[in-house]
Amino acid sequence: MNAAPANRDSPIHARAAFDVERVRRDFPVLDQQVHGRPLVYLDSAASSQRPRPVLDAMAHYETHDHANVHRGVHLLSQRATEAFEGARERVRRFLNAASTREIVFVRGTTEAINLVAQAWGRPRLAPGDEILITWLEHHANIVPWQLLAGQTGAVVKVAPIDDRGELDLDALERLIGPKTRLIAVAHVSNALGTVLPIGRIAALARAHGVPLLVDGAQGVPHGRIDVRALGIDFYAFSGHKVYGPTGIGVLYGREALLADMPPWQGGGDMIRTVSFAGSTWNELPWKFEAGTPNIVGAIGLGAALDYLERLGVEAVAAHEQQLLALATRAVSAVPGVRLIGTAAHKAAVLSFVMEGTHPHDIGTIVDMEGVAIRTGHHCAMPVMERFGVPATARASFACYNHPHDIERLVAALHKVREVFG
Ligand code: PMP
């Protein structure tokens, strides 16, 4: 990356000139030593770090503007409401949703999917109805459907993946039948890095008249999403994977679907009127936002999306692709390493195992070298089962990773070899 062509004005240079050194300076947390070594953070798929503009936006709100939203006529409440609803508009723009009525703030991807399962699925599904997912889903896109199946008698069907970790699209299509009520798929697999062909899946869903939910937890950080162009009905993501804070996320839902759903949780803010004879519901999106929301979280998320837009979503994705290609070559050259997940189209995730070494031992040793990676089943136990491994080690990349980070990872993996080789 950062190869500098002679002609600095050429469009090629403009594309190549992603200044990772400058980006890194925006992330104060990266500037530290762990176990006596400069930190290399390769665990952004679990949670990404936050740049200074996000930290500043949150601190500014907490220091100057905090009050409850939608309630007070006083100035602080108005400022808080403006900032909170302004963040919703930023999310709308980012996803290219038609209206802020379609943007529901939730705790994260997990809550968004549970909301759809309970508010969309529970009143609709009957025994024998089918929810179609894939083999590479995170538990957050499996368990809510299992709970719903237990409540309604519906059945969860699973489309297979191949040995590279690619979805078998023909098999998925064959599984769509007259009883299929919803297709729910990941945009990007957190365990394998596979990018799913969302446009093609959306076309299949449309052709069969079945709504499509996309778990975008790993999609939003790594590419441009246009929910309207793709024809997605529900899209869920988490702030903390896209340079924003924890405890905030988004459910995008097509307005016609959200309007037809009952509230999920009851309480303040989600009502229009309450009496003991019965209550009526607020308009979208507040119908789905019971109680005081995570105001500062939404503001931080808005700032995070602005930050990503300023860097350039495409420029970040291109940078990460270069890191992934480099890491794929360098890590697979370490003796004893086997990559788990070798799909043709991947994003920012490199999962692997090492002969004779448990992934947890890999994680512990590389941590002592200052390199933070994730080890375990990555909340995707069926993926581990599919590949016949109990766990993997996973390095994941973000806008602030440098090719040196990969050199440090590879050097640390050689240390692992020394210990266990
Ligand atoms: N889906 C995917 C693909 C994920 O990677 C994650 C987070 N690991 C989730 C869902 C759940 O996200 P959260 O914990 O933020 O709700």
Residues whose N, C-alpha, C, O or C-beta is under 5 A from the ligand:
A	BS01	PMP	A45 G108 T109 T110 E111 H138 A140 A186 V188 N190 D215 A217 Q218 S238
